[in-house]
C-alpha cells in the first residue's frame, strides 16, 4: 500500500442504520476512506471487484448468505484483510478459521460510551488489518500433523506462548501438534473477556492436551494449557508444591491486559533456564522485552518468522532486540520444541 494513502474500507452489514453510523464514524479518522457499504455478501462481492478495498468489515449474521459462508468463498478467490463484526458467539472462531484477520464485538448501546469504545477499537483494528498478510499465509506452509512422541525429558520445563493478531489460528496449529505429555503451557492471546473462555473450550475439544481459561491458583502441570482470561494478567508462581498461576486485574502493560510481557517476565523469574518462550504473530511490541528477559535467564526462545506471520510485529521487535534465539516458520516450531525437550539438560 502506498505511503500516506488512506486505507480503503468496505462495510458489509445488513442493518442500514449500523452501516451508515459505522461509515460516518470511522471516516472521521484522517487515515481511513470508506469507499462503499453493502447490505449483503452478493452486493459486497461486486463492490470488492469494483472498488478494490484494502480492508473489509463483515457482519457474521446476514440474510441470503452468512458472513462465514461468504468468507469461505471469498478468501480463495480474492484474499484480503477482513475484520468480522459479531455479537458474542463461537462463530467468531469459525470466521477466523475461514480467513478473517480479526474481530470486534458489536457495541452495547445500553452501556455509556459503548459506541465510542467500539469505534475506537475498530479503527485501530482496521489499521492493523491493512498491514496484514493474507494472500498466501495459508498456502506458504503445510502444517505438521500431531507429534506422536517426545522421547522423554523436560517434564519440569514451562512453555510460555504470546500472540496477538492472527494468533488464534497460530496457537491452534501449535497446540494441536503437541503430544499429550507436553510440559505445562501458558498462553497469552490478546482477546476480550468471554472469548478467551470460548477459545479455550474450542481448543480443548480439538486438541489432545487439556486446555482451559486460567483461574487464579490453577496448577501448572504436564498435559495442561492455561490461557489468560481477557482483562486479567497471568503470572507464573513457583512454590514448594510446584508451579501455579496468579491471575489479576490491573493496568495495561505494553498496551494490553492480559500482557505477554507480564507472563514472560514472571516465567523468567520463576522458571529461568527451565523454560521455553515462543512469540507469535501480532502487531506491536508486547512480549519482546519479556522474551529478552527470559533469554537472559537462560530460557530457549523462539520467534515466528515473517513469512508465516499474519502481522510480523511482535516477533520482529523481539528478534531485533536479540530476544529470539531461533526464528522459525510456524510449522517447524512444534518439532523444534519437542527436539529441545528431548535434550538432557
Secondary structure as UniProt FT lines:
FT   TURN            3..4
FT   STRAND          7..12
FT   HELIX           16..26
FT   TURN            27..28
FT   TURN            30..31
FT   STRAND          32..38
FT   HELIX           41..51
FT   STRAND          55..59
FT   HELIX           67..77
FT   STRAND          81..86
FT   HELIX           91..97
FT   TURN            98..99
FT   STRAND          102..105
FT   TURN            109..110
FT   TURN            112..113
FT   HELIX           114..129
FT   TURN            130..131
FT   TURN            137..139
FT   TURN            155..156
FT   STRAND          158..163
FT   TURN            165..166
FT   HELIX           167..177
FT   TURN            180..181
FT   STRAND          185..189
FT   TURN            193..194
FT   HELIX           195..206
FT   STRAND          210..213
FT   TURN            216..217
FT   STRAND          219..220
FT   TURN            222..223
FT   STRAND          224..227
FT   TURN            230..231
FT   STRAND          233..239
FT   TURN            240..241
FT   STRAND          242..248
FT   TURN            254..255
FT   HELIX           260..270
FT   TURN            271..273
FT   STRAND          275..279
FT   TURN            286..287
FT   HELIX           288..296
FT   TURN            297..298
FT   STRAND          300..304
FT   HELIX           306..308
FT   HELIX           314..320
FT   TURN            321..322
FT   STRAND          326..328
FT   HELIX           330..341
//
